[in-house]
Amino acid sequence: MSSTPPFSVRSFLQIQEALLVHFNTPMSSKHPTGFPNDLIAAKGLTGQKLSFATIQKNDRGPWQGGNPADANAAGSVGLVVDVKDIGSVIAVDWADSGSNDFGSLGHPPNTKNCTDSIAERKSSNEWWVQDYTPLGIFVFLPAMVFIKQNGHQGEVRVDLPEILAAYPVDRIYSVSNGSFVEYDRATGNWRPTTYDQIVPA
């Protein structure tokens, strides 16, 4: 008798067309400078557990209209990653799961909990992830980012050219009119793309 294959978080995300994004947020105050270096540093922190949100093509950022607290992300600019089928995702929750000295207070990444983390979210959910592969930068425009410099600490407006300059070799993704889009640096335009073109099969 054949056994049931183990639950694959990676396959689940592919079916849901949900990107995993680690956003620059006011929680970036733990980083010495915040944007853009916090996300650059995150590319190399694959052995550590970081907080991510799932982002689908109809989702809204905190500064795209409406109450920022109801947005599907706590930040505007983030790092998109790929994960392993098993082992990369540590815990999931439909809201801010909180944490303590022992790690996230979320739920194990099984079929029900991963489904609920997207279906039951009222704003931004939270997935704790490690052992990931960076894929690019995700942007909700207009964008605000958290910075710490020259004695100032807080969120400031950042335009697309500044984001492009901060991450000159990264692919840049966003959402528009219910679709994922990628910025074409050669033409200066956004072009439609798909989940499978962002996250390789």
C-alpha positions in Angstrom: 0.0 0.0 0.0 1.4 3.4 -1.0 2.0 6.0 1.7 0.8 9.6 1.5 3.6 11.8 0.3 4.8 14.4 2.8 3.3 17.9 2.6 5.3 20.2 0.4 5.2 23.8 1.4 6.9 24.8 -1.9 4.1 23.0 -3.9 1.5 24.6 -1.8 2.9 28.1 -2.5 3.0 27.3 -6.2 -0.7 26.2 -6.2 -1.7 29.3 -4.3 0.6 31.5 -6.4 1.8 33.1 -3.2 5.3 34.7 -3.1 7.2 34.7 0.2 8.5 38.2 0.9 10.7 39.5 3.8 9.7 43.2 4.1 11.6 46.2 5.3 9.3 47.4 8.2 9.7 49.5 11.4 10.9 46.2 12.9 14.0 46.8 10.8 15.0 49.1 13.7 17.1 46.1 14.8 19.3 46.7 11.8 21.9 49.5 12.1 20.7 51.4 9.1 17.4 49.9 7.8 16.8 50.4 4.1 18.4 49.3 1.8 21.1 47.5 3.7 18.7 45.4 5.8 17.4 43.5 2.7 20.9 43.2 1.3 22.0 41.6 4.6 18.9 39.3 4.6 20.2 37.7 1.4 23.0 36.2 3.4 21.1 35.3 6.5 19.7 32.0 5.1 20.7 30.1 8.1 18.6 32.3 10.4 14.8 32.3 10.9 13.3 35.5 9.4 9.8 36.8 9.2 8.0 36.7 5.8 4.6 37.4 4.5 2.8 35.6 1.6 1.9 37.9 -1.3 -0.6 37.1 -4.0 -1.3 39.0 -7.2 -4.4 40.8 -5.8 -2.8 41.9 -2.6 -2.3 45.5 -1.4 0.6 47.3 0.2 0.3 49.6 3.2 0.4 52.9 1.1 -1.8 51.9 -1.8 -5.1 53.3 -0.3 -7.1 52.3 2.7 -5.9 51.8 6.2 -2.3 50.7 6.2 -3.1 48.3 9.1 -5.4 46.4 6.8 -2.8 45.9 4.0 -1.4 42.5 3.1 2.1 43.5 4.0 3.6 45.5 6.8 6.2 47.1 4.4 6.5 48.3 0.9 9.9 46.8 -0.2 11.0 43.3 0.5 13.1 40.3 -0.5 11.4 37.5 -2.5 12.7 34.0 -1.9 12.3 30.4 -2.9 12.1 27.6 -0.3 12.6 23.9 0.0 9.7 21.4 -0.1 10.4 20.5 3.6 12.5 22.2 6.3 12.6 25.9 5.2 9.3 27.0 6.7 9.4 26.7 10.5 6.0 28.2 11.5 3.0 30.0 9.9 0.1 32.2 11.2 -2.7 34.2 9.6 -1.6 37.2 11.7 1.5 38.4 13.5 2.5 35.2 15.3 4.7 36.8 17.9 7.9 35.2 19.2 9.8 34.5 22.3 13.4 33.4 23.1 12.6 30.0 21.7 11.4 31.2 18.3 8.0 31.9 16.6 4.7 31.2 18.4 3.1 30.3 15.1 1.8 26.9 13.9 3.5 23.9 12.2 3.5 24.2 8.4 1.0 21.5 7.5 -1.8 21.6 4.9 -4.5 23.1 7.2 -2.2 25.7 8.9 -0.7 26.9 5.6 -4.2 27.2 4.0 -5.6 29.0 7.0 -2.6 31.4 7.1 -3.8 32.8 3.8 -7.5 32.2 3.9 -8.0 33.6 7.4 -5.7 36.6 7.2 -7.2 40.0 7.8 -4.1 41.9 6.8 -0.5 40.6 6.8 0.2 37.0 7.8 3.5 35.7 9.1 5.7 32.8 8.0 9.0 32.1 9.7 11.5 30.9 7.2 15.1 29.8 6.9 17.3 28.0 4.3 15.8 30.1 1.5 17.1 31.2 -1.9 16.9 34.9 -2.8 15.1 35.6 -6.1 14.7 39.4 -6.2 13.1 42.4 -4.7 9.3 43.0 -4.4 7.9 46.5 -4.3 4.5 48.0 -3.5 4.2 51.4 -5.0 4.0 54.1 -3.7 6.6 52.9 -1.2 7.7 53.9 2.3 10.8 52.4 3.9 12.3 52.4 7.4 15.7 54.0 7.7 18.1 54.9 10.5 20.7 57.6 9.5 22.1 60.9 10.7 20.3 60.5 14.0 16.9 60.1 12.2 14.8 56.9 12.6 11.5 56.3 10.9 9.6 55.7 7.6 10.3 57.9 4.6 9.0 58.0 1.0 11.2 56.2 -1.6 10.8 56.4 -5.3 11.3 53.6 -7.8 14.6 55.0 -9.2 16.0 54.9 -5.6 15.0 51.3 -5.2 16.5 50.4 -8.6 19.7 52.1 -7.6 19.8 50.3 -4.2 19.5 46.9 -5.8 21.2 47.3 -9.2 21.5 43.6 -10.1 18.2 42.3 -8.7 15.1 41.5 -10.5 12.3 43.8 -9.3 8.7 42.6 -9.0 5.3 44.1 -8.1 1.6 43.6 -8.6 -0.7 45.6 -11.0 -4.3 45.1 -12.0 -4.5 41.6 -10.5 -1.2 40.4 -12.0 2.4 40.0 -11.1 4.7 42.3 -13.0 8.5 42.6 -13.4 10.3 45.8 -14.1 12.3 45.8 -17.4 15.4 47.9 -16.7 16.2 48.0 -20.5 12.9 49.7 -21.5 11.9 51.3 -18.2 8.5 49.6 -18.2 6.7 47.1 -16.1 5.7 43.9 -18.0 3.3 41.1 -17.0 4.9 38.0 -15.5 3.7 34.9 -13.7 4.4 33.1 -10.5 6.2 30.3 -12.3 8.4 32.8 -14.0 9.4 34.3 -10.7 9.8 31.1 -8.8 11.4 28.4 -11.0 9.6 25.0 -11.2 
